[in-house]
Amino acid sequence: MKCLLVTGARGMLATDVAREFSREFEVKALSRTELDITRTKAVSATVARYRPEAVINCAAFTRVDDCESMKETAFEVNARGPLNLASACNKYGALLVHVSTDYVFDGKAATPWKEDNTCRPLNVYGESKLQGEIFIRQAFDNYIIIRTSWLFGLHGPNFIKTMLDLSQARTELAVVDDQEGSPTYTRDLARGIRDLMAANARGVFHCSNSGSCTWFDLCSFVFEKRNITDVRLKPVPTTSFPRPARRPSYSVLDNTRFAETAGYRLRSWQEAVTDYLQELERSHQSIRAS
Ligand SMILES: NC(=O)c1ccc[n+]([C@@H]2O[C@H](COP(=O)([O-])OP(=O)(O)OC[C@H]3O[C@@H](n4cnc5c(N)ncnc54)[C@H](OP(=O)(O)O)[C@@H]3O)[C@@H](O)[C@H]2O)c1
């Protein structure tokens, strides 16, 4: 069986990626303690040891606001890390699949962002992720860079879980209504990554669930699905929640290149969220039962 390395294995996306590939590959899912991607020699030695067919890099410093005050760490993990992986993959003949973000764009658009549109990040997180992409492209050609957005999944904190938790404690919630993006289920993205690899794709791809909404729309949809009627939702502008990092106001990704290569589009964000809420409920039930 061919070997596949997954980095950042404890993360939300990595957990679903490892599961998605486990039937076809011998998956080595390495957490930060098992492989710190900022350590050049360790990265090279690990790729040399396993000689994987591909490395899927899900490791990242994802705390967008903390990146503003921890710029050095952000660039170490999100830029130097991918460079280390690209160098090792180049040396040992492995494909590098790297996950990037909609936050490489400045949000000043009215139509979905295409892969070749100019990147102008608004915050340190976006800058560091963009530098990671640049390092990979400079290192070699054997890569797939997948930009995605607004992730939610079973295995990590995310907006939907936060809002469900807050609904237990509050009777009114203010939610930002002037940022638009595409919520994306980590399970769907993991399948998208697998299908891009199966299609022998190379280059940069956008991959998100179809359609778009604001954080307010997303929260309203979740509360409706969960029949939460005792919490009043109030749409507010981004300026109501001053945060260290600026966010793009429009970061919807154009998935045409993905669709042409994989042969389909990821389902709508509404279908994905509905499925996710059912999975979340099932996982809570099994925790309660055990
Ligand atoms: N979440 C989103 O909304 C979103 C949106 C667009 C793109 N993305 C991208 O999607 C990818 C996956 O995101 P996610 O939400 O699944 O992230 P996540 O849950 O925060 O997982 C990231 C993982 O990387 C690990 N990590 C941090 N520094 C590392 C290092 N130096 N070496 C090895 N591992 C390290 C973390 O370990 P520790 O927990 O031990 O630090 C964590 O387990 C990332 O590339 C992210 O930039 C995410």
The ligand as an SDF file (V2000), in Angstrom:
LIG
                    3D

 48 52  0  0  0  0  0  0  0  0999 V2000
  -10.3090   26.9910    9.8420 N   0  0  0  0  0  0  0  0  0  0  0  0
  -10.6530   27.7200    8.7820 C   0  0  0  0  0  0  0  0  0  0  0  0
  -11.7220   28.3660    8.7610 O   0  0  0  0  0  0  0  0  0  0  0  0
   -9.7760   27.7650    7.5600 C   0  0  0  0  0  0  0  0  0  0  0  0
  -10.1730   28.5500    6.4560 C   0  0  0  0  0  0  0  0  0  0  0  0
   -9.3800   28.5770    5.3190 C   0  0  0  0  0  0  0  0  0  0  0  0
   -8.2200   27.8330    5.2760 C   0  0  0  0  0  0  0  0  0  0  0  0
   -7.8300   27.0950    6.3640 N   0  0  0  0  0  0  0  0  0  0  0  0
   -6.5910   26.3190    6.2850 C   0  0  0  0  0  0  0  0  0  0  0  0
   -6.9360   24.9450    6.3770 O   0  0  0  0  0  0  0  0  0  0  0  0
   -5.8920   24.2190    7.0170 C   0  0  0  0  0  0  0  0  0  0  0  0
   -6.4660   23.3920    8.1480 C   0  0  0  0  0  0  0  0  0  0  0  0
   -7.1060   24.2530    9.0710 O   0  0  0  0  0  0  0  0  0  0  0  0
   -7.7790   23.7140   10.4170 P   0  0  0  0  0  0  0  0  0  0  0  0
   -8.8840   24.6500   10.7480 O   0  0  0  0  0  0  0  0  0  0  0  0
   -8.0390   22.2590   10.3170 O   0  0  0  0  0  0  0  0  0  0  0  0
   -6.5920   24.0070   11.4420 O   0  0  0  0  0  0  0  0  0  0  0  0
   -6.4120   23.5570   12.9520 P   0  0  0  0  0  0  0  0  0  0  0  0
   -7.5880   22.7790   13.4300 O   0  0  0  0  0  0  0  0  0  0  0  0
   -5.9730   24.7710   13.7110 O   0  0  0  0  0  0  0  0  0  0  0  0
   -5.2100   22.5550   12.8550 O   0  0  0  0  0  0  0  0  0  0  0  0
   -3.9050   22.9730   12.5680 C   0  0  0  0  0  0  0  0  0  0  0  0
   -2.9680   21.9520   13.1860 C   0  0  0  0  0  0  0  0  0  0  0  0
   -1.6290   22.3490   12.8700 O   0  0  0  0  0  0  0  0  0  0  0  0
   -0.8350   22.0560   13.9940 C   0  0  0  0  0  0  0  0  0  0  0  0
    0.4030   22.8280   13.9920 N   0  0  0  0  0  0  0  0  0  0  0  0
    0.6120   24.1060   14.3760 C   0  0  0  0  0  0  0  0  0  0  0  0
    1.9080   24.4290   14.2510 N   0  0  0  0  0  0  0  0  0  0  0  0
    2.5410   23.3160   13.7670 C   0  0  0  0  0  0  0  0  0  0  0  0
    3.8780   23.0030   13.4390 C   0  0  0  0  0  0  0  0  0  0  0  0
    4.8590   23.9080   13.5830 N   0  0  0  0  0  0  0  0  0  0  0  0
    4.1620   21.7590   12.9820 N   0  0  0  0  0  0  0  0  0  0  0  0
    3.1990   20.8350   12.8540 C   0  0  0  0  0  0  0  0  0  0  0  0
    1.9000   21.0600   13.1720 N   0  0  0  0  0  0  0  0  0  0  0  0
    1.5750   22.2910   13.6070 C   0  0  0  0  0  0  0  0  0  0  0  0
   -1.7180   22.4020   15.1810 C   0  0  0  0  0  0  0  0  0  0  0  0
   -1.2350   21.7310   16.3080 O   0  0  0  0  0  0  0  0  0  0  0  0
   -1.4300   22.3930   17.7810 P   0  0  0  0  0  0  0  0  0  0  0  0
   -2.9000   22.3980   18.0050 O   0  0  0  0  0  0  0  0  0  0  0  0
   -0.6710   21.4470   18.6450 O   0  0  0  0  0  0  0  0  0  0  0  0
   -0.8390   23.7580   17.6980 O   0  0  0  0  0  0  0  0  0  0  0  0
   -3.0770   21.8630   14.7110 C   0  0  0  0  0  0  0  0  0  0  0  0
   -3.2550   20.5270   15.1090 O   0  0  0  0  0  0  0  0  0  0  0  0
   -4.8610   25.2640    7.4260 C   0  0  0  0  0  0  0  0  0  0  0  0
   -3.8520   25.3170    6.4670 O   0  0  0  0  0  0  0  0  0  0  0  0
   -5.6240   26.5810    7.4130 C   0  0  0  0  0  0  0  0  0  0  0  0
   -4.7720   27.6620    7.1550 O   0  0  0  0  0  0  0  0  0  0  0  0
   -8.5960   27.0410    7.4960 C   0  0  0  0  0  0  0  0  0  0  0  0
  1  2  1  0
  2  3  2  0
  2  4  1  0
  4  5  1  0
  4 48  2  0
  5  6  2  0
  6  7  1  0
  7  8  2  0
  8  9  1  0
  8 48  1  0
  9 10  1  0
  9 46  1  0
 10 11  1  0
 11 12  1  0
 11 44  1  0
 12 13  1  0
 13 14  1  0
 14 15  2  0
 14 16  1  0
 14 17  1  0
 17 18  1  0
 18 19  2  0
 18 20  1  0
 18 21  1  0
 21 22  1  0
 22 23  1  0
 23 24  1  0
 23 42  1  0
 24 25  1  0
 25 26  1  0
 25 36  1  0
 26 27  1  0
 26 35  1  0
 27 28  2  0
 28 29  1  0
 29 30  1  0
 29 35  2  0
 30 31  1  0
 30 32  2  0
 32 33  1  0
 33 34  2  0
 34 35  1  0
 36 37  1  0
 36 42  1  0
 37 38  1  0
 38 39  2  0
 38 40  1  0
 38 41  1  0
 42 43  1  0
 44 45  1  0
 44 46  1  0
 46 47  1  0
M  CHG  2   8   1  16  -1
M  END
$$$$
